[in-house]
Amino acid sequence: MHEKSCGTILSRKRNGTNEFLLVQSSRSGRWGFPKGHVNMGESEVETAKRETHEEVGIRVEVLDGFREEITYPVSTKIRKTVVYFLAKAHSRSIHLDEEELREYAWLPYTIAKRRIDYTGLDIILDKANVVLQR
């Protein structure tokens, strides 16, 4: 069986430095990016925007030209693909979905890279950081 989710690598500029929003899963305690399951009839971008809003309460602008995906086993019978888009925050005010998420942090790239717990997300963060440096 195969599952698909979409999410955002959310960035903001603070004191001339790019910061990235990381969220901690309530279930696993692991740090990553906001994401969630695709609803029937939804595009990947629509899912990423909706899930980000549901999980952290922020409306986002997805940036053109950045789409990265990662696939991993959830169990012996389930593989999951997550598609990530680079996005800018329209608000700085976070409202966590406390059923899904335990905590959040806006972190500069080097600290965010060390905090991420999921294999492969660090590489996607690297790519996002390169795009934002242009």
Backbone bond lengths (Angstrom), bond angles and torsions (degrees), N, CA, C in turn:
res aa  C-N    CA-C-N  psi(-1)  N-CA   C-N-CA  omega(-1)  CA-C   N-CA-C  phi
1 M - - - 1.454 - - 1.532 109.14 -
2 H 1.319 115.14 149.61 1.454 120.30 -177.88 1.520 110.33 -128.88
3 E 1.336 117.10 132.34 1.463 122.93 176.27 1.520 108.89 -112.07
4 K 1.339 114.98 154.23 1.459 119.36 177.36 1.522 109.80 -134.56
5 S 1.331 114.89 134.25 1.459 122.21 174.81 1.515 108.66 -130.56
6 C 1.323 115.72 162.40 1.459 121.63 175.95 1.515 108.50 -136.71
7 G 1.339 115.24 150.35 1.450 119.49 -179.41 1.508 111.76 -158.01
8 T 1.330 114.74 -173.55 1.454 119.77 -177.62 1.520 111.74 -127.43
9 I 1.306 113.34 147.31 1.455 121.72 164.75 1.513 102.97 -98.78
10 L 1.306 114.69 102.60 1.457 121.48 -172.01 1.526 109.67 -92.39
11 S 1.338 116.08 129.33 1.459 119.70 -178.98 1.521 110.78 -125.93
12 R 1.315 113.77 157.16 1.459 121.19 172.43 1.523 107.19 -147.33
13 K 1.300 115.85 156.94 1.463 122.11 176.21 1.514 107.84 -97.95
14 R 1.334 117.16 129.91 1.462 121.54 176.93 1.523 108.70 -139.53
15 N 1.304 115.71 119.65 1.465 121.47 -177.25 1.527 112.08 52.15
16 G 1.340 115.89 40.54 1.458 121.54 177.38 1.517 115.13 78.68
17 T 1.325 117.56 3.11 1.465 122.11 -178.59 1.522 109.87 -115.21
18 N 1.339 116.31 138.21 1.459 119.99 173.81 1.517 109.37 -75.33
19 E 1.324 115.14 131.00 1.458 121.19 173.56 1.524 108.48 -117.60
20 F 1.319 115.75 150.76 1.457 122.46 -178.18 1.526 109.17 -120.79
21 L 1.337 115.58 141.91 1.460 120.33 179.19 1.519 109.76 -88.25
22 L 1.328 115.77 119.49 1.458 121.72 172.42 1.509 108.45 -110.08
23 V 1.329 115.43 145.49 1.462 121.60 178.53 1.524 109.05 -125.43
24 Q 1.324 115.03 147.61 1.462 120.74 179.88 1.524 109.48 -105.93
25 S 1.319 116.47 124.54 1.460 122.78 179.89 1.524 110.90 -65.34
26 S 1.338 116.55 134.10 1.467 120.77 175.90 1.521 111.12 -67.04
27 R 1.333 116.07 -33.89 1.464 120.02 -177.00 1.524 112.61 -75.53
28 S 1.328 116.66 -52.08 1.469 119.92 -173.07 1.525 113.85 -97.20
29 G 1.337 116.88 -20.53 1.456 120.11 -175.45 1.522 113.29 77.79
30 R 1.325 116.91 4.09 1.461 121.64 -177.43 1.531 110.76 -87.87
31 W 1.344 115.39 152.48 1.459 122.82 -178.58 1.521 111.37 -99.61
32 G 1.334 115.49 134.91 1.455 121.52 177.89 1.518 109.57 -160.27
33 F 1.327 115.79 -148.63 1.460 122.75 -178.79 1.526 110.15 -113.80
34 P 1.344 118.04 156.03 1.466 120.38 176.72 1.530 110.78 -59.59
35 K 1.330 115.81 134.79 1.470 120.81 179.98 1.519 109.46 -161.83
36 G 1.333 115.73 166.56 1.456 119.72 176.35 1.516 111.85 -173.93
37 H 1.315 115.06 174.18 1.467 122.49 -175.07 1.524 113.05 -69.28
38 V 1.316 114.02 146.09 1.464 122.35 176.84 1.525 109.05 -76.38
39 N 1.336 116.64 130.38 1.462 121.63 173.72 1.522 109.64 -86.27
40 M 1.316 116.22 153.53 1.464 122.05 178.73 1.527 110.16 -53.51
41 G 1.336 116.52 129.37 1.453 121.75 175.87 1.517 115.00 83.93
42 E 1.328 117.11 -1.81 1.464 121.41 -179.10 1.527 110.44 -89.72
43 S 1.324 116.15 144.22 1.464 119.81 172.62 1.531 108.14 -80.46
44 E 1.320 116.30 167.36 1.459 120.33 178.10 1.531 110.72 -61.03
45 V 1.321 116.63 -44.07 1.468 120.67 -179.28 1.521 111.00 -65.36
46 E 1.334 117.30 -42.15 1.466 120.53 177.71 1.531 110.76 -59.53
47 T 1.333 116.05 -42.40 1.464 120.60 178.68 1.524 110.74 -62.91
48 A 1.324 116.59 -46.87 1.466 120.71 -178.75 1.530 110.89 -59.47
49 K 1.327 117.18 -44.81 1.465 120.97 179.81 1.530 111.49 -65.80
50 R 1.337 116.62 -45.91 1.463 120.86 -179.16 1.529 110.53 -62.86
51 E 1.313 117.20 -47.75 1.464 120.50 -177.48 1.529 111.65 -64.01
52 T 1.320 116.57 -38.99 1.466 119.40 177.45 1.520 109.87 -62.33
53 H 1.331 116.13 -44.12 1.462 119.51 179.19 1.530 111.09 -64.19
54 E 1.325 117.27 -43.83 1.465 120.77 -179.69 1.527 111.98 -64.30
55 E 1.323 117.29 -40.15 1.460 120.44 -174.13 1.523 113.72 -81.90
56 V 1.351 116.90 -36.65 1.473 118.19 -175.09 1.528 113.77 -126.07
57 G 1.338 117.28 0.48 1.456 120.82 173.74 1.520 115.56 74.91
58 I 1.324 117.08 19.59 1.466 120.79 -178.36 1.523 110.75 -115.36
59 R 1.320 115.44 135.01 1.474 121.47 169.04 1.519 106.65 -84.17
60 V 1.324 116.07 137.34 1.461 119.91 -175.08 1.523 112.39 -126.62
61 E 1.308 113.95 160.24 1.464 122.51 172.38 1.524 106.64 -110.76
62 V 1.338 116.15 115.90 1.460 120.75 178.52 1.526 108.07 -79.39
63 L 1.325 116.26 130.64 1.457 121.92 -178.94 1.529 110.69 -83.97
64 D 1.305 116.50 138.26 1.465 121.57 -179.88 1.528 111.43 -66.17
65 G 1.321 115.35 146.73 1.456 121.04 169.10 1.514 116.46 87.30
66 F 1.326 118.23 3.22 1.466 119.74 178.42 1.519 108.51 -123.30
67 R 1.326 116.09 112.18 1.464 122.99 175.80 1.523 106.70 -144.98
68 E 1.308 115.87 114.27 1.460 121.41 179.70 1.521 108.50 -126.07
69 E 1.329 115.36 144.97 1.461 117.36 177.48 1.518 111.21 -131.92
70 I 1.320 112.86 156.19 1.454 121.55 179.44 1.527 106.64 -136.06
71 T 1.334 116.58 139.35 1.465 121.39 178.46 1.525 108.04 -124.92
72 Y 1.334 114.73 136.56 1.457 119.16 -177.98 1.535 109.37 -152.05
73 P 1.355 116.83 158.55 1.465 119.82 176.94 1.526 110.56 -78.86
74 V 1.333 116.29 132.10 1.465 121.94 173.85 1.528 108.15 -88.80
75 S 1.321 114.81 -37.58 1.464 122.54 176.94 1.529 106.68 -153.04
76 T 1.318 116.58 -173.67 1.464 119.46 179.34 1.530 112.03 -67.10
77 K 1.335 116.99 -20.88 1.465 120.55 -177.32 1.525 113.96 -109.65
78 I 1.317 117.76 -10.70 1.466 120.18 -174.27 1.527 110.72 -124.36
79 R 1.343 115.07 128.35 1.465 121.76 171.60 1.523 106.95 -112.73
80 K 1.317 115.50 144.40 1.460 120.29 -177.43 1.517 109.92 -125.58
81 T 1.329 115.26 136.99 1.460 122.06 172.16 1.520 107.16 -113.01
82 V 1.334 116.05 131.34 1.457 121.57 175.48 1.521 107.78 -119.72
83 V 1.329 115.57 126.82 1.459 122.41 177.89 1.520 107.84 -102.28
84 Y 1.327 116.24 128.51 1.461 121.61 -179.86 1.522 111.05 -114.50
85 F 1.321 114.38 140.51 1.457 122.69 175.36 1.518 108.17 -119.83
86 L 1.312 115.90 146.80 1.454 121.15 175.05 1.517 107.73 -82.50
87 A 1.325 116.98 134.41 1.464 120.78 -175.68 1.523 110.97 -141.79
88 K 1.323 114.42 155.32 1.464 122.35 174.75 1.521 108.05 -107.39
89 A 1.321 115.52 143.09 1.464 121.54 179.18 1.519 110.30 -81.93
90 H 1.324 117.72 137.44 1.463 122.69 173.87 1.528 111.39 -91.35
91 S 1.325 115.83 -8.33 1.458 120.83 -177.66 1.520 108.20 -144.69
92 R 1.295 117.37 156.68 1.464 121.05 176.72 1.530 111.29 -103.78
93 S 1.314 116.70 -6.39 1.454 122.42 -175.92 1.531 110.61 -86.55
94 I 1.321 117.16 118.11 1.464 122.87 -178.66 1.522 109.60 -99.28
95 H 1.325 115.26 136.62 1.467 122.58 173.72 1.524 107.16 -130.30
96 L 1.326 116.84 95.87 1.463 121.92 -175.31 1.516 112.95 -69.28
97 D 1.338 115.20 140.97 1.459 121.93 166.61 1.528 105.07 -78.99
98 E 1.328 116.56 99.85 1.457 121.03 -171.04 1.523 114.10 -71.14
99 E 1.332 117.58 -12.76 1.464 119.56 173.17 1.523 110.11 -73.51
100 E 1.326 115.80 -34.41 1.459 121.62 -176.92 1.527 113.07 -93.82
101 L 1.329 115.87 -37.24 1.463 120.18 -169.62 1.527 112.00 -125.48
102 R 1.314 114.86 142.43 1.460 121.98 -179.52 1.530 111.60 -93.52
103 E 1.336 116.13 -38.94 1.456 120.38 -171.53 1.526 109.75 -156.20
104 Y 1.334 115.93 165.41 1.462 121.09 173.42 1.522 108.86 -141.47
105 A 1.332 115.18 161.75 1.464 120.21 176.24 1.523 109.09 -154.67
106 W 1.342 115.97 134.23 1.467 122.10 169.11 1.523 105.80 -90.24
107 L 1.328 117.68 118.46 1.454 120.62 -173.75 1.525 111.92 -131.26
108 P 1.340 116.55 144.29 1.461 119.23 171.85 1.530 109.14 -63.68
109 Y 1.304 115.60 157.43 1.465 123.04 -174.76 1.531 113.94 -46.34
110 T 1.328 118.31 -53.15 1.472 120.27 -173.64 1.530 112.07 -63.54
111 I 1.309 116.76 -36.80 1.471 120.10 179.23 1.527 109.95 -75.62
112 A 1.331 117.11 -40.70 1.470 121.19 177.58 1.529 110.23 -59.14
113 K 1.321 116.31 -42.79 1.471 120.39 -178.83 1.530 111.34 -60.17
114 R 1.336 116.75 -38.28 1.474 120.11 178.87 1.532 112.34 -74.25
115 R 1.320 117.05 -28.41 1.471 121.26 -175.10 1.536 112.49 -79.85
116 I 1.332 117.38 -29.08 1.475 121.37 -177.43 1.527 109.98 -59.13
117 D 1.334 115.19 132.25 1.463 121.21 -178.08 1.529 114.60 -101.87
118 Y 1.298 118.13 -11.41 1.456 120.75 -174.58 1.521 110.84 -97.02
119 T 1.323 116.72 128.18 1.457 122.30 178.85 1.524 110.10 -58.46
120 G 1.310 116.31 132.12 1.458 121.54 177.52 1.516 114.36 94.46
121 L 1.331 118.06 -25.32 1.464 119.62 179.17 1.524 111.52 -68.32
122 D 1.324 116.23 -28.35 1.462 119.30 177.61 1.525 111.15 -63.71
123 I 1.331 116.75 -35.85 1.470 121.12 178.59 1.527 110.13 -68.76
124 I 1.323 117.26 -39.94 1.467 120.84 177.38 1.529 109.66 -65.89
125 L 1.327 117.22 -39.99 1.462 120.34 175.88 1.529 110.52 -61.79
126 D 1.331 117.66 -40.90 1.474 121.38 176.49 1.526 110.12 -55.14
127 K 1.317 116.51 -47.97 1.469 121.66 -178.38 1.536 111.31 -63.82
128 A 1.322 116.27 -41.21 1.473 120.46 178.37 1.529 110.51 -63.31
129 N 1.318 116.01 -41.81 1.458 120.55 -179.58 1.535 111.31 -63.50
130 V 1.322 116.63 -40.16 1.473 120.90 177.63 1.517 110.16 -61.52
131 V 1.327 117.70 -44.64 1.468 121.49 178.80 1.526 110.47 -59.99
132 L 1.311 117.19 -43.60 1.468 120.62 -178.31 1.526 113.12 -70.66
133 Q 1.331 117.43 -20.68 1.462 120.69 178.48 1.526 113.00 -78.23
134 R 1.328 116.91 -15.92 1.473 121.22 -177.83 1.509 112.08 -69.62
